[in-house]
Amino acid sequence: MKKKVTKIGVLTSGGDAPGMNAAIRAVVRTGNYYGLEVFGIVRGYQGMIDNDMYKMENRSVANIIQRGGTILKTARCKEFFEPEGRKKAYENLKKLGINGLVVIGGDGSFRGAQKFSSEFDIPCIGLPGTIDKDMAGTDFTIGFDTAVNTAVEAIDKIRDTADAHDRLFIIEVMGRDSGYIALHSGVATGAENILIPEHKTDIEELISSLQEKEKRKKLVNLLVVAEGDDFGGGNEVAKLVKQKLPNADIKVCILGHIQRGGAPSCLDRLIASRLGYAAVETLIQGDKVNTMIGIVNNQLHYTPLDQAVKETQTIDPEWLKIVKILAS
Ligand code: ADP
């Protein structure tokens, strides 16, 4: 017989992503709708260890659906890697009577949730909140749409100045292990090529394609590079290209943290609201807990946490062919 969930905790952990607030709001309001007590846990797992948690009412989440960042703050918590840290966290939850947990974060946060739920009798639900999108078991992650649209807006602006000066721009976008922001923003802005961690880049081929374009006077070229590409990011790619094309006018632009901030897009608010609601319903029903809830083919999709942390979403290599053909 499953224990009835009466008090739940919600936290945001790891890298922040726009839309996390919308997810918190959905968890709090759905929880309160069903008569649960909802506690906000401050700074991710650190707040569980430090006993930094507070009761959230519907008013606690007023006016946040449109805000980036996370009102609960986020943190990376070393102590949670250790069994003693997790035990301390459990004891603090027990003291408050919290018997269900919603973790909004990326794969690292789910690794923590998976360990925690296997050690203690507190069911967990993971909601994918990451700008990187590279999680298996979901077509969307909270934050990706906003981040990639921020990148597109910035790259469009760079294209204007690249065009005015016939320049080669190398634009570095976020993605230490994932090329999704680079792929989507690169395709959407007509980039010459994209360099992503998932696929090896043939630098010689890239250079000869740039040389060939120079001959035909196609002088505006944008290369979109994920920060974790084979060569180590935009500046390193620029050095390699400069060696081979010493006359090229090359500029590097690193978009950086602007990709994390800002008001979440409509899509991110929608996903976050739907998933936050589903997380509470799932905790109450009790039969699909210790899962990450995603959306696949517009249906809710439940992936056991231990599986969610093992798998990542791959990028179909055909996309790279599409990029090259469309940039010719
Ligand atoms: P993200 O969720 O964005 O991938 P991190 O990888 O930084 O972010 O993970 C967030 C936090 O989750 C870590 O600081 C740590 O507290 C917890 N965590 C990550 N991996 C583990 C693990 N293997 N065991 C226990 N806790 C973990």
py3Dmol code that shows the C-alpha trace and the ligand (Angstrom):
import py3Dmol

protein = """\
ATOM      1  CA  MET A   1       0.000   0.000   0.000  1.00  0.00           C
ATOM      2  CA  LYS A   2       1.512   3.337  -1.069  1.00  0.00           C
ATOM      3  CA  LYS A   3       1.739   6.094   1.530  1.00  0.00           C
ATOM      4  CA  LYS A   4      -0.491   9.056   0.896  1.00  0.00           C
ATOM      5  CA  VAL A   5       1.368  12.204  -0.078  1.00  0.00           C
ATOM      6  CA  THR A   6       0.313  15.140   2.081  1.00  0.00           C
ATOM      7  CA  LYS A   7       3.239  17.577   2.070  1.00  0.00           C
ATOM      8  CA  ILE A   8       5.510  18.108  -0.873  1.00  0.00           C
ATOM      9  CA  GLY A   9       8.714  20.017  -1.462  1.00  0.00           C
ATOM     10  CA  VAL A  10       9.712  21.724  -4.676  1.00  0.00           C
ATOM     11  CA  LEU A  11      13.214  22.807  -5.647  1.00  0.00           C
ATOM     12  CA  THR A  12      15.190  24.060  -8.623  1.00  0.00           C
ATOM     13  CA  SER A  13      18.716  22.726  -8.992  1.00  0.00           C
ATOM     14  CA  GLY A  14      21.785  22.971 -11.213  1.00  0.00           C
ATOM     15  CA  GLY A  15      21.808  25.411 -14.117  1.00  0.00           C
ATOM     16  CA  ASP A  16      18.877  27.832 -14.116  1.00  0.00           C
ATOM     17  CA  ALA A  17      16.543  27.941 -17.088  1.00  0.00           C
ATOM     18  CA  PRO A  18      13.790  30.350 -18.092  1.00  0.00           C
ATOM     19  CA  GLY A  19      10.424  28.802 -17.228  1.00  0.00           C
ATOM     20  CA  MET A  20      11.491  27.338 -13.902  1.00  0.00           C
ATOM     21  CA  ASN A  21       9.296  29.914 -12.164  1.00  0.00           C
ATOM     22  CA  ALA A  22       6.299  28.888 -14.232  1.00  0.00           C
ATOM     23  CA  ALA A  23       6.928  25.281 -13.149  1.00  0.00           C
ATOM     24  CA  ILE A  24       7.201  26.252  -9.471  1.00  0.00           C
ATOM     25  CA  ARG A  25       3.944  28.182  -9.777  1.00  0.00           C
ATOM     26  CA  ALA A  26       2.191  25.175 -11.317  1.00  0.00           C
ATOM     27  CA  VAL A  27       3.454  22.826  -8.601  1.00  0.00           C
ATOM     28  CA  VAL A  28       2.398  25.173  -5.800  1.00  0.00           C
ATOM     29  CA  ARG A  29      -1.036  25.927  -7.162  1.00  0.00           C
ATOM     30  CA  THR A  30      -1.834  22.342  -8.157  1.00  0.00           C
ATOM     31  CA  GLY A  31      -0.632  21.144  -4.765  1.00  0.00           C
ATOM     32  CA  ASN A  32      -2.783  23.662  -2.948  1.00  0.00           C
ATOM     33  CA  TYR A  33      -5.739  22.829  -5.197  1.00  0.00           C
ATOM     34  CA  TYR A  34      -5.514  19.205  -4.038  1.00  0.00           C
ATOM     35  CA  GLY A  35      -5.157  20.220  -0.386  1.00  0.00           C
ATOM     36  CA  LEU A  36      -1.446  19.425  -0.066  1.00  0.00           C
ATOM     37  CA  GLU A  37       0.987  21.602   1.826  1.00  0.00           C
ATOM     38  CA  VAL A  38       3.752  22.781  -0.487  1.00  0.00           C
ATOM     39  CA  PHE A  39       7.213  23.797   0.709  1.00  0.00           C
ATOM     40  CA  GLY A  40       9.650  25.753  -1.402  1.00  0.00           C
ATOM     41  CA  ILE A  41      13.210  24.545  -0.899  1.00  0.00           C
ATOM     42  CA  VAL A  42      15.775  27.310  -1.343  1.00  0.00           C
ATOM     43  CA  ARG A  43      18.960  26.807  -3.408  1.00  0.00           C
ATOM     44  CA  GLY A  44      18.268  23.242  -4.521  1.00  0.00           C
ATOM     45  CA  TYR A  45      19.616  20.356  -2.474  1.00  0.00           C
ATOM     46  CA  GLN A  46      21.571  22.833  -0.345  1.00  0.00           C
ATOM     47  CA  GLY A  47      18.280  24.094   1.101  1.00  0.00           C
ATOM     48  CA  MET A  48      17.297  20.556   2.105  1.00  0.00           C
ATOM     49  CA  ILE A  49      20.597  20.165   3.950  1.00  0.00           C
ATOM     50  CA  ASP A  50      20.494  23.635   5.529  1.00  0.00           C
ATOM     51  CA  ASN A  51      16.790  23.319   6.394  1.00  0.00           C
ATOM     52  CA  ASP A  52      16.043  26.382   4.296  1.00  0.00           C
ATOM     53  CA  MET A  53      12.444  25.673   3.298  1.00  0.00           C
ATOM     54  CA  TYR A  54       9.242  27.642   3.585  1.00  0.00           C
ATOM     55  CA  LYS A  55       5.569  27.021   3.100  1.00  0.00           C
ATOM     56  CA  MET A  56       4.243  28.366  -0.171  1.00  0.00           C
ATOM     57  CA  GLU A  57       0.700  29.564  -0.707  1.00  0.00           C
ATOM     58  CA  ASN A  58      -0.884  30.492  -4.015  1.00  0.00           C
ATOM     59  CA  ARG A  59       0.082  34.119  -3.371  1.00  0.00           C
ATOM     60  CA  SER A  60       3.742  33.128  -2.950  1.00  0.00           C
ATOM     61  CA  VAL A  61       3.886  32.448  -6.680  1.00  0.00           C
ATOM     62  CA  ALA A  62       1.919  35.459  -7.890  1.00  0.00           C
ATOM     63  CA  ASN A  63       3.449  37.454 -10.735  1.00  0.00           C
ATOM     64  CA  ILE A  64       6.274  35.017 -11.515  1.00  0.00           C
ATOM     65  CA  ILE A  65       5.059  33.131 -14.602  1.00  0.00           C
ATOM     66  CA  GLN A  66       6.750  35.694 -16.867  1.00  0.00           C
ATOM     67  CA  ARG A  67      10.036  35.924 -14.955  1.00  0.00           C
ATOM     68  CA  GLY A  68      13.312  34.232 -15.869  1.00  0.00           C
ATOM     69  CA  GLY A  69      15.626  32.728 -13.256  1.00  0.00           C
ATOM     70  CA  THR A  70      14.072  31.007 -10.262  1.00  0.00           C
ATOM     71  CA  ILE A  71      12.525  32.568  -7.166  1.00  0.00           C
ATOM     72  CA  LEU A  72      13.683  29.524  -5.190  1.00  0.00           C
ATOM     73  CA  LYS A  73      17.295  30.128  -6.310  1.00  0.00           C
ATOM     74  CA  THR A  74      19.471  27.294  -7.471  1.00  0.00           C
ATOM     75  CA  ALA A  75      22.819  25.945  -6.422  1.00  0.00           C
ATOM     76  CA  ARG A  76      25.328  23.232  -6.988  1.00  0.00           C
ATOM     77  CA  CYS A  77      25.593  21.286  -3.733  1.00  0.00           C
ATOM     78  CA  LYS A  78      28.698  19.221  -3.041  1.00  0.00           C
ATOM     79  CA  GLU A  79      27.355  17.749   0.210  1.00  0.00           C
ATOM     80  CA  PHE A  80      24.524  16.046  -1.641  1.00  0.00           C
ATOM     81  CA  PHE A  81      27.043  13.838  -3.450  1.00  0.00           C
ATOM     82  CA  GLU A  82      27.836  12.268  -0.070  1.00  0.00           C
ATOM     83  CA  PRO A  83      25.555   9.789   1.765  1.00  0.00           C
ATOM     84  CA  GLU A  84      25.823  11.894   4.977  1.00  0.00           C
ATOM     85  CA  GLY A  85      24.610  14.986   3.132  1.00  0.00           C
ATOM     86  CA  ARG A  86      21.632  13.143   1.698  1.00  0.00           C
ATOM     87  CA  LYS A  87      20.805  11.680   5.122  1.00  0.00           C
ATOM     88  CA  LYS A  88      20.828  15.127   6.662  1.00  0.00           C
ATOM     89  CA  ALA A  89      18.540  16.342   3.887  1.00  0.00           C
ATOM     90  CA  TYR A  90      16.180  13.430   4.513  1.00  0.00           C
ATOM     91  CA  GLU A  91      16.036  14.110   8.238  1.00  0.00           C
ATOM     92  CA  ASN A  92      15.145  17.754   7.613  1.00  0.00           C
ATOM     93  CA  LEU A  93      12.371  16.762   5.222  1.00  0.00           C
ATOM     94  CA  LYS A  94      11.063  14.216   7.740  1.00  0.00           C
ATOM     95  CA  LYS A  95      10.983  16.836  10.503  1.00  0.00           C
ATOM     96  CA  LEU A  96       8.674  18.947   8.348  1.00  0.00           C
ATOM     97  CA  GLY A  97       6.641  15.908   7.314  1.00  0.00           C
ATOM     98  CA  ILE A  98       7.475  16.311   3.629  1.00  0.00           C
ATOM     99  CA  ASN A  99       6.687  13.044   1.859  1.00  0.00           C
ATOM    100  CA  GLY A 100       7.021  13.924  -1.822  1.00  0.00           C
ATOM    101  CA  LEU A 101       9.550  15.920  -3.839  1.00  0.00           C
ATOM    102  CA  VAL A 102       9.548  17.734  -7.178  1.00  0.00           C
ATOM    103  CA  VAL A 103      13.008  18.424  -8.583  1.00  0.00           C
ATOM    104  CA  ILE A 104      13.230  20.851 -11.474  1.00  0.00           C
ATOM    105  CA  GLY A 105      16.659  20.621 -13.079  1.00  0.00           C
ATOM    106  CA  GLY A 106      18.958  18.851 -15.487  1.00  0.00           C
ATOM    107  CA  ASP A 107      20.530  15.410 -15.559  1.00  0.00           C
ATOM    108  CA  GLY A 108      22.859  16.151 -12.628  1.00  0.00           C
ATOM    109  CA  SER A 109      19.893  17.082 -10.459  1.00  0.00           C
ATOM    110  CA  PHE A 110      18.136  13.889 -11.503  1.00  0.00           C
ATOM    111  CA  ARG A 111      21.215  11.862 -10.572  1.00  0.00           C
ATOM    112  CA  GLY A 112      20.858  13.347  -7.092  1.00  0.00           C
ATOM    113  CA  ALA A 113      17.106  12.659  -7.031  1.00  0.00           C
ATOM    114  CA  GLN A 114      17.643   9.104  -8.223  1.00  0.00           C
ATOM    115  CA  LYS A 115      20.137   8.382  -5.423  1.00  0.00           C
ATOM    116  CA  PHE A 116      17.956  10.078  -2.830  1.00  0.00           C
ATOM    117  CA  SER A 117      14.776   8.229  -3.803  1.00  0.00           C
ATOM    118  CA  SER A 118      16.590   4.878  -3.845  1.00  0.00           C
ATOM    119  CA  GLU A 119      17.921   5.459  -0.321  1.00  0.00           C
ATOM    120  CA  PHE A 120      14.876   6.977   1.395  1.00  0.00           C
ATOM    121  CA  ASP A 121      11.112   6.592   1.328  1.00  0.00           C
ATOM    122  CA  ILE A 122      10.421   9.954  -0.294  1.00  0.00           C
ATOM    123  CA  PRO A 123       9.069   9.648  -3.836  1.00  0.00           C
ATOM    124  CA  CYS A 124      10.563  12.087  -6.327  1.00  0.00           C
ATOM    125  CA  ILE A 125       9.464  13.516  -9.628  1.00  0.00           C
ATOM    126  CA  GLY A 126      11.979  15.153 -11.963  1.00  0.00           C
ATOM    127  CA  LEU A 127      10.941  17.876 -14.375  1.00  0.00           C
ATOM    128  CA  PRO A 128      13.440  18.591 -17.166  1.00  0.00           C
ATOM    129  CA  GLY A 129      14.559  22.180 -16.684  1.00  0.00           C
ATOM    130  CA  THR A 130      17.606  22.887 -18.801  1.00  0.00           C
ATOM    131  CA  ILE A 131      18.435  25.156 -21.703  1.00  0.00           C
ATOM    132  CA  ASP A 132      20.457  22.325 -23.277  1.00  0.00           C
ATOM    133  CA  LYS A 133      17.516  20.098 -24.339  1.00  0.00           C
ATOM    134  CA  ASP A 134      19.748  17.016 -24.430  1.00  0.00           C
ATOM    135  CA  MET A 135      17.573  14.840 -22.179  1.00  0.00           C
ATOM    136  CA  ALA A 136      16.132  11.563 -23.394  1.00  0.00           C
ATOM    137  CA  GLY A 137      12.449  10.884 -22.757  1.00  0.00           C
ATOM    138  CA  THR A 138      11.150  14.297 -23.708  1.00  0.00           C
ATOM    139  CA  ASP A 139      10.730  16.386 -26.826  1.00  0.00           C
ATOM    140  CA  PHE A 140      11.057  19.583 -24.815  1.00  0.00           C
ATOM    141  CA  THR A 141      12.914  20.846 -21.793  1.00  0.00           C
ATOM    142  CA  ILE A 142      11.868  23.895 -19.828  1.00  0.00           C
ATOM    143  CA  GLY A 143      14.109  26.772 -20.942  1.00  0.00           C
ATOM    144  CA  PHE A 144      15.390  25.560 -24.291  1.00  0.00           C
ATOM    145  CA  ASP A 145      12.915  27.453 -26.444  1.00  0.00           C
ATOM    146  CA  THR A 146      13.634  30.747 -24.713  1.00  0.00           C
ATOM    147  CA  ALA A 147      17.405  30.261 -24.798  1.00  0.00           C
ATOM    148  CA  VAL A 148      17.494  29.344 -28.452  1.00  0.00           C
ATOM    149  CA  ASN A 149      15.271  32.278 -29.384  1.00  0.00           C
ATOM    150  CA  THR A 150      17.589  34.602 -27.489  1.00  0.00           C
ATOM    151  CA  ALA A 151      20.484  33.170 -29.501  1.00  0.00           C
ATOM    152  CA  VAL A 152      18.575  33.597 -32.776  1.00  0.00           C
ATOM    153  CA  GLU A 153      17.773  37.221 -31.996  1.00  0.00           C
ATOM    154  CA  ALA A 154      21.418  37.933 -31.199  1.00  0.00           C
ATOM    155  CA  ILE A 155      22.751  36.119 -34.273  1.00  0.00           C
ATOM    156  CA  ASP A 156      20.332  38.014 -36.540  1.00  0.00           C
ATOM    157  CA  LYS A 157      21.839  41.238 -35.208  1.00  0.00           C
ATOM    158  CA  ILE A 158      25.345  39.941 -35.785  1.00  0.00           C
ATOM    159  CA  ARG A 159      24.392  39.051 -39.367  1.00  0.00           C
ATOM    160  CA  ASP A 160      23.567  42.715 -40.038  1.00  0.00           C
ATOM    161  CA  THR A 161      27.015  43.885 -39.036  1.00  0.00           C
ATOM    162  CA  ALA A 162      28.678  40.870 -40.707  1.00  0.00           C
ATOM    163  CA  ASP A 163      26.931  41.875 -43.928  1.00  0.00           C
ATOM    164  CA  ALA A 164      27.968  45.508 -43.663  1.00  0.00           C
ATOM    165  CA  HIS A 165      31.639  44.557 -43.399  1.00  0.00           C
ATOM    166  CA  ASP A 166      31.812  41.233 -45.325  1.00  0.00           C
ATOM    167  CA  ARG A 167      33.000  39.500 -42.234  1.00  0.00           C
ATOM    168  CA  LEU A 168      33.236  35.976 -41.015  1.00  0.00           C
ATOM    169  CA  PHE A 169      31.613  35.796 -37.617  1.00  0.00           C
ATOM    170  CA  ILE A 170      32.192  32.925 -35.255  1.00  0.00           C
ATOM    171  CA  ILE A 171      29.441  32.872 -32.688  1.00  0.00           C
ATOM    172  CA  GLU A 172      29.766  30.734 -29.604  1.00  0.00           C
ATOM    173  CA  VAL A 173      26.540  29.612 -27.996  1.00  0.00           C
ATOM    174  CA  MET A 174      25.979  27.623 -24.811  1.00  0.00           C
ATOM    175  CA  GLY A 175      26.248  23.837 -24.796  1.00  0.00           C
ATOM    176  CA  ARG A 176      29.170  22.206 -23.015  1.00  0.00           C
ATOM    177  CA  ASP A 177      27.936  18.711 -23.844  1.00  0.00           C
ATOM    178  CA  SER A 178      25.043  19.463 -26.110  1.00  0.00           C
ATOM    179  CA  GLY A 179      24.802  20.982 -29.568  1.00  0.00           C
ATOM    180  CA  TYR A 180      21.083  21.659 -29.598  1.00  0.00           C
ATOM    181  CA  ILE A 181      21.262  25.427 -29.126  1.00  0.00           C
ATOM    182  CA  ALA A 182      23.947  25.601 -31.832  1.00  0.00           C
ATOM    183  CA  LEU A 183      21.994  23.390 -34.209  1.00  0.00           C
ATOM    184  CA  HIS A 184      18.638  25.107 -33.851  1.00  0.00           C
ATOM    185  CA  SER A 185      19.970  28.652 -33.787  1.00  0.00           C
ATOM    186  CA  GLY A 186      22.393  27.886 -36.630  1.00  0.00           C
ATOM    187  CA  VAL A 187      19.705  26.469 -38.900  1.00  0.00           C
ATOM    188  CA  ALA A 188      17.313  29.289 -38.027  1.00  0.00           C
ATOM    189  CA  THR A 189      19.840  32.013 -38.837  1.00  0.00           C
ATOM    190  CA  GLY A 190      21.260  30.470 -41.996  1.00  0.00           C
ATOM    191  CA  ALA A 191      24.683  29.724 -40.551  1.00  0.00           C
ATOM    192  CA  GLU A 192      27.417  28.487 -42.867  1.00  0.00           C
ATOM    193  CA  ASN A 193      28.176  25.656 -40.509  1.00  0.00           C
ATOM    194  CA  ILE A 194      27.657  24.522 -36.968  1.00  0.00           C
ATOM    195  CA  LEU A 195      30.211  22.895 -34.708  1.00  0.00           C
ATOM    196  CA  ILE A 196      28.765  20.687 -32.002  1.00  0.00           C
ATOM    197  CA  PRO A 197      30.120  18.229 -29.422  1.00  0.00           C
ATOM    198  CA  GLU A 198      28.021  15.318 -30.751  1.00  0.00           C
ATOM    199  CA  HIS A 199      29.728  15.190 -34.161  1.00  0.00           C
ATOM    200  CA  LYS A 200      33.337  15.492 -35.199  1.00  0.00           C
ATOM    201  CA  THR A 201      34.063  18.532 -37.351  1.00  0.00           C
ATOM    202  CA  ASP A 202      36.310  18.121 -40.375  1.00  0.00           C
ATOM    203  CA  ILE A 203      38.162  21.437 -40.095  1.00  0.00           C
ATOM    204  CA  GLU A 204      39.890  21.013 -43.493  1.00  0.00           C
ATOM    205  CA  GLU A 205      36.560  20.569 -45.193  1.00  0.00           C
ATOM    206  CA  LEU A 206      35.187  23.598 -43.362  1.00  0.00           C
ATOM    207  CA  ILE A 207      38.121  25.745 -44.473  1.00  0.00           C
ATOM    208  CA  SER A 208      37.887  24.644 -48.109  1.00  0.00           C
ATOM    209  CA  SER A 209      34.180  25.409 -48.100  1.00  0.00           C
ATOM    210  CA  LEU A 210      34.951  28.923 -46.768  1.00  0.00           C
ATOM    211  CA  GLN A 211      37.661  29.362 -49.444  1.00  0.00           C
ATOM    212  CA  GLU A 212      35.312  28.246 -52.165  1.00  0.00           C
ATOM    213  CA  LYS A 213      32.695  30.725 -50.961  1.00  0.00           C
ATOM    214  CA  GLU A 214      35.272  33.496 -50.864  1.00  0.00           C
ATOM    215  CA  LYS A 215      35.991  32.816 -54.559  1.00  0.00           C
ATOM    216  CA  ARG A 216      32.315  33.191 -55.418  1.00  0.00           C
ATOM    217  CA  LYS A 217      32.159  36.369 -53.337  1.00  0.00           C
ATOM    218  CA  LYS A 218      29.893  34.900 -50.682  1.00  0.00           C
ATOM    219  CA  LEU A 219      31.577  36.892 -48.024  1.00  0.00           C
ATOM    220  CA  VAL A 220      29.149  36.875 -45.133  1.00  0.00           C
ATOM    221  CA  ASN A 221      29.579  33.723 -43.196  1.00  0.00           C
ATOM    222  CA  LEU A 222      28.376  32.788 -39.782  1.00  0.00           C
ATOM    223  CA  LEU A 223      29.774  29.808 -37.949  1.00  0.00           C
ATOM    224  CA  VAL A 224      27.812  28.803 -34.875  1.00  0.00           C
ATOM    225  CA  VAL A 225      29.942  26.925 -32.373  1.00  0.00           C
ATOM    226  CA  ALA A 226      28.743  25.171 -29.228  1.00  0.00           C
ATOM    227  CA  GLU A 227      31.052  25.978 -26.296  1.00  0.00           C
ATOM    228  CA  GLY A 228      31.892  22.266 -25.963  1.00  0.00           C
ATOM    229  CA  ASP A 229      32.778  21.572 -29.615  1.00  0.00           C
ATOM    230  CA  ASP A 230      35.899  19.477 -30.478  1.00  0.00           C
ATOM    231  CA  PHE A 231      38.203  22.498 -30.631  1.00  0.00           C
ATOM    232  CA  GLY A 232      37.252  24.173 -27.356  1.00  0.00           C
ATOM    233  CA  GLY A 233      34.869  26.954 -28.343  1.00  0.00           C
ATOM    234  CA  GLY A 234      34.703  30.035 -30.574  1.00  0.00           C
ATOM    235  CA  ASN A 235      38.131  31.530 -29.884  1.00  0.00           C
ATOM    236  CA  GLU A 236      39.905  28.276 -30.640  1.00  0.00           C
ATOM    237  CA  VAL A 237      37.984  27.774 -33.871  1.00  0.00           C
ATOM    238  CA  ALA A 238      38.876  31.355 -34.871  1.00  0.00           C
ATOM    239  CA  LYS A 239      42.596  30.641 -34.358  1.00  0.00           C
ATOM    240  CA  LEU A 240      42.416  27.553 -36.568  1.00  0.00           C
ATOM    241  CA  VAL A 241      40.537  29.360 -39.330  1.00  0.00           C
ATOM    242  CA  LYS A 242      42.885  32.360 -39.146  1.00  0.00           C
ATOM    243  CA  GLN A 243      45.901  30.090 -39.656  1.00  0.00           C
ATOM    244  CA  LYS A 244      44.448  28.819 -42.922  1.00  0.00           C
ATOM    245  CA  LEU A 245      42.760  32.027 -44.083  1.00  0.00           C
ATOM    246  CA  PRO A 246      45.108  34.782 -42.898  1.00  0.00           C
ATOM    247  CA  ASN A 247      43.333  37.476 -44.934  1.00  0.00           C
ATOM    248  CA  ALA A 248      39.858  36.757 -43.635  1.00  0.00           C
ATOM    249  CA  ASP A 249      38.229  39.384 -41.446  1.00  0.00           C
ATOM    250  CA  ILE A 250      37.174  37.207 -38.524  1.00  0.00           C
ATOM    251  CA  LYS A 251      35.294  38.275 -35.426  1.00  0.00           C
ATOM    252  CA  VAL A 252      34.295  36.141 -32.492  1.00  0.00           C
ATOM    253  CA  CYS A 253      31.203  36.755 -30.413  1.00  0.00           C
ATOM    254  CA  ILE A 254      30.526  34.706 -27.298  1.00  0.00           C
ATOM    255  CA  LEU A 255      26.867  35.008 -26.389  1.00  0.00           C
ATOM    256  CA  GLY A 256      27.299  33.641 -22.872  1.00  0.00           C
ATOM    257  CA  HIS A 257      24.809  34.067 -20.084  1.00  0.00           C
ATOM    258  CA  ILE A 258      22.275  36.201 -21.905  1.00  0.00           C
ATOM    259  CA  GLN A 259      21.022  32.829 -23.148  1.00  0.00           C
ATOM    260  CA  ARG A 260      19.945  31.848 -19.635  1.00  0.00           C
ATOM    261  CA  GLY A 261      18.008  34.931 -18.687  1.00  0.00           C
ATOM    262  CA  GLY A 262      14.936  36.764 -19.833  1.00  0.00           C
ATOM    263  CA  ALA A 263      11.231  36.185 -19.852  1.00  0.00           C
ATOM    264  CA  PRO A 264      10.333  32.619 -20.789  1.00  0.00           C
ATOM    265  CA  SER A 265       8.731  32.101 -24.190  1.00  0.00           C
ATOM    266  CA  CYS A 266       5.095  31.079 -24.489  1.00  0.00           C
ATOM    267  CA  LEU A 267       6.189  27.500 -25.228  1.00  0.00           C
ATOM    268  CA  ASP A 268       8.376  27.289 -22.130  1.00  0.00           C
ATOM    269  CA  ARG A 269       5.587  28.654 -19.918  1.00  0.00           C
ATOM    270  CA  LEU A 270       3.188  26.140 -21.413  1.00  0.00           C
ATOM    271  CA  ILE A 271       5.490  23.142 -20.939  1.00  0.00           C
ATOM    272  CA  ALA A 272       6.389  24.255 -17.415  1.00  0.00           C
ATOM    273  CA  SER A 273       2.729  24.670 -16.454  1.00  0.00           C
ATOM    274  CA  ARG A 274       1.733  21.311 -17.866  1.00  0.00           C
ATOM    275  CA  LEU A 275       4.649  19.466 -16.288  1.00  0.00           C
ATOM    276  CA  GLY A 276       4.276  21.163 -12.897  1.00  0.00           C
ATOM    277  CA  TYR A 277       0.640  20.144 -12.794  1.00  0.00           C
ATOM    278  CA  ALA A 278       1.493  16.584 -13.895  1.00  0.00           C
ATOM    279  CA  ALA A 279       4.200  16.284 -11.221  1.00  0.00           C
ATOM    280  CA  VAL A 280       1.702  16.865  -8.413  1.00  0.00           C
ATOM    281  CA  GLU A 281      -0.940  14.581  -9.926  1.00  0.00           C
ATOM    282  CA  THR A 282       1.686  11.851 -10.303  1.00  0.00           C
ATOM    283  CA  LEU A 283       2.848  12.192  -6.696  1.00  0.00           C
ATOM    284  CA  ILE A 284      -0.758  11.916  -5.510  1.00  0.00           C
ATOM    285  CA  GLN A 285      -1.537   8.886  -7.690  1.00  0.00           C
ATOM    286  CA  GLY A 286       1.687   7.256  -6.542  1.00  0.00           C
ATOM    287  CA  ASP A 287       2.178   4.599  -9.211  1.00  0.00           C
ATOM    288  CA  LYS A 288       4.557   6.431 -11.549  1.00  0.00           C
ATOM    289  CA  VAL A 289       6.846   8.122  -9.036  1.00  0.00           C
ATOM    290  CA  ASN A 290      10.656   8.283  -9.179  1.00  0.00           C
ATOM    291  CA  THR A 291      10.382   9.243 -12.802  1.00  0.00           C
ATOM    292  CA  MET A 292      11.188  12.197 -14.967  1.00  0.00           C
ATOM    293  CA  ILE A 293       8.065  13.506 -16.639  1.00  0.00           C
ATOM    294  CA  GLY A 294       8.548  14.695 -20.183  1.00  0.00           C
ATOM    295  CA  ILE A 295       6.387  15.273 -23.215  1.00  0.00           C
ATOM    296  CA  VAL A 296       6.695  12.970 -26.227  1.00  0.00           C
ATOM    297  CA  ASN A 297       4.377  13.371 -29.226  1.00  0.00           C
ATOM    298  CA  ASN A 298       2.306  15.767 -27.143  1.00  0.00           C
ATOM    299  CA  GLN A 299       1.649  13.114 -24.473  1.00  0.00           C
ATOM    300  CA  LEU A 300       3.095  12.997 -20.980  1.00  0.00           C
ATOM    301  CA  HIS A 301       5.960  10.537 -20.910  1.00  0.00           C
ATOM    302  CA  TYR A 302       7.410   8.948 -17.761  1.00  0.00           C
ATOM    303  CA  THR A 303      11.046   7.848 -17.712  1.00  0.00           C
ATOM    304  CA  PRO A 304      12.391   6.130 -14.560  1.00  0.00           C
ATOM    305  CA  LEU A 305      15.019   8.416 -13.015  1.00  0.00           C
ATOM    306  CA  ASP A 306      17.761   5.777 -13.275  1.00  0.00           C
ATOM    307  CA  GLN A 307      17.130   5.538 -17.012  1.00  0.00           C
ATOM    308  CA  ALA A 308      16.756   9.304 -17.464  1.00  0.00           C
ATOM    309  CA  VAL A 309      20.266   9.907 -16.122  1.00  0.00           C
ATOM    310  CA  LYS A 310      21.836   7.308 -18.412  1.00  0.00           C
ATOM    311  CA  GLU A 311      20.453   8.386 -21.737  1.00  0.00           C
ATOM    312  CA  THR A 312      20.812  11.602 -23.684  1.00  0.00           C
ATOM    313  CA  GLN A 313      19.099  12.829 -26.792  1.00  0.00           C
ATOM    314  CA  THR A 314      21.212  12.409 -29.902  1.00  0.00           C
ATOM    315  CA  ILE A 315      21.375  14.710 -32.897  1.00  0.00           C
ATOM    316  CA  ASP A 316      20.539  13.206 -36.272  1.00  0.00           C
ATOM    317  CA  PRO A 317      23.650  13.711 -38.499  1.00  0.00           C
ATOM    318  CA  GLU A 318      21.365  14.542 -41.408  1.00  0.00           C
ATOM    319  CA  TRP A 319      20.935  17.974 -39.826  1.00  0.00           C
ATOM    320  CA  LEU A 320      24.577  18.748 -40.573  1.00  0.00           C
ATOM    321  CA  LYS A 321      24.000  17.923 -44.226  1.00  0.00           C
ATOM    322  CA  ILE A 322      20.932  20.165 -44.249  1.00  0.00           C
ATOM    323  CA  VAL A 323      22.956  23.051 -42.782  1.00  0.00           C
ATOM    324  CA  LYS A 324      25.618  22.722 -45.487  1.00  0.00           C
ATOM    325  CA  ILE A 325      23.170  22.444 -48.383  1.00  0.00           C
ATOM    326  CA  LEU A 326      21.115  25.411 -47.238  1.00  0.00           C
ATOM    327  CA  ALA A 327      24.187  27.586 -46.724  1.00  0.00           C
ATOM    328  CA  SER A 328      25.579  27.031 -50.225  1.00  0.00           C
TER     329      SER A 328
END
"""
ligand_1 = """\
27
ADP
P 22.171 20.045 -13.719
O 20.991 19.533 -12.971
O 21.897 21.366 -14.376
O 22.737 19.003 -14.672
P 24.471 19.678 -11.901
O 25.112 18.605 -12.726
O 25.338 20.761 -11.402
O 23.291 20.419 -12.659
O 23.764 18.980 -10.642
C 23.059 19.738 -9.703
C 23.238 19.165 -8.336
O 22.663 17.839 -8.279
C 24.655 18.956 -7.872
O 25.256 20.149 -7.391
C 24.476 17.961 -6.753
O 24.009 18.585 -5.586
C 23.382 17.070 -7.313
N 23.992 15.901 -7.981
C 24.487 15.806 -9.239
N 25.015 14.585 -9.474
C 24.869 13.887 -8.323
C 25.223 12.562 -7.901
N 25.860 11.721 -8.712
N 24.912 12.202 -6.635
C 24.274 13.032 -5.803
N 23.928 14.290 -6.125
C 24.207 14.717 -7.364
"""
view = py3Dmol.view(width=600, height=400)
view.addModel(protein, "pdb")
view.setStyle({"model": 0}, {"cartoon": {"style": "trace"}})
view.addModel(ligand_1, "xyz")
view.setStyle({"model": 1}, {"stick": {}})
view.zoomTo()
view.show()
